[in-house]
Amino acid sequence: MTRKTTPRPNKPDDFEARWRKHRLLVRLGQVLIGAGALVAIIHWLAHLEAFGPGQPPGWLDLAAGYPTGLVLVIAGAILAGRKRPTAKS
């Protein structure tokens, strides 16, 4: 049994929708950059014992310290550095 399909009408390219998506992803990237910087700063302050005596445990250094901050900054920079959509593509 074959199903008949009706062809969809060609939707014109919606530049405004692509622009809104682009701006949303750029803003998300900027938020990720800020969050990564915040993670790294808080981790640095913890090493300076600003939140009380004692250093963060070793697993925290490897998992949630500078590496996490760096990954967030890099992911945010990738999103925030997107190319602008053009009207032709």
C-alpha positions as CSV (number, residue, x, y, z in Angstrom):
1,M,0.0,0.0,0.0
2,T,1.5,3.3,-1.0
3,R,0.7,6.5,0.6
4,K,0.0,9.6,-1.4
5,T,1.9,12.6,-0.2
6,T,1.1,16.1,-1.2
7,P,4.1,18.3,-1.8
8,R,4.6,21.0,0.7
9,P,4.4,24.5,-0.6
10,N,7.9,26.1,-0.7
11,K,8.3,28.3,2.3
12,P,10.2,31.4,1.6
13,D,13.5,31.8,3.5
14,D,12.7,33.5,6.8
15,F,15.7,35.8,7.4
16,E,14.1,37.3,10.6
17,A,13.7,33.8,12.2
18,R,17.4,33.0,11.4
19,W,18.4,36.3,12.9
20,R,16.5,35.7,16.1
21,K,18.0,32.2,16.4
22,H,21.5,33.7,15.8
23,R,21.0,36.4,18.5
24,L,19.7,33.8,20.9
25,L,22.8,31.5,20.4
26,V,25.1,34.5,20.7
27,R,23.5,35.6,24.0
28,L,23.7,32.0,25.3
29,G,27.4,32.0,24.4
30,Q,27.9,35.2,26.3
31,V,26.2,33.8,29.3
32,L,28.4,30.7,29.2
33,I,31.5,32.8,29.0
34,G,30.3,34.7,32.1
35,A,29.5,31.5,33.9
36,G,32.9,30.0,33.1
37,A,34.7,33.1,34.3
38,L,32.6,33.0,37.5
39,V,33.5,29.3,38.1
40,A,37.2,30.0,37.7
41,I,37.1,33.1,39.9
42,I,35.2,31.3,42.7
43,H,37.7,28.4,42.4
44,W,40.6,30.8,42.7
45,L,39.1,32.5,45.7
46,A,38.6,29.0,47.3
47,H,42.4,28.5,46.9
48,L,43.0,31.8,48.6
49,E,40.8,30.5,51.5
50,A,38.4,33.4,51.1
51,F,35.5,31.2,52.1
52,G,37.2,29.7,55.2
53,P,40.2,27.6,56.0
54,G,41.2,24.6,53.9
55,Q,41.9,24.0,50.3
56,P,39.4,22.4,47.9
57,P,39.8,18.6,47.7
58,G,41.8,17.2,44.8
59,W,38.8,15.8,42.9
60,L,37.3,19.2,42.9
61,D,40.4,20.7,41.4
62,L,40.1,18.1,38.5
63,A,36.4,18.2,38.0
64,A,34.8,21.5,39.0
65,G,37.7,24.0,39.2
66,Y,39.6,25.6,36.4
67,P,38.9,22.9,33.8
68,T,35.2,23.4,34.0
69,G,35.6,27.1,33.9
70,L,37.8,26.8,30.8
71,V,35.3,24.4,29.0
72,L,32.5,26.8,29.7
73,V,34.5,29.8,28.4
74,I,35.5,27.9,25.2
75,A,31.9,26.6,24.5
76,G,30.6,30.1,25.1
77,A,33.2,31.6,22.8
78,I,32.3,29.1,20.0
79,L,28.6,30.1,20.3
80,A,29.2,33.9,20.8
81,G,31.6,33.9,17.8
82,R,29.0,32.8,15.3
83,K,28.9,34.3,11.9
84,R,26.0,36.6,11.1
85,P,23.4,35.1,8.9
86,T,23.1,36.7,5.5
87,A,20.0,37.4,3.5
88,K,21.2,35.1,0.7
89,S,22.1,31.9,2.6
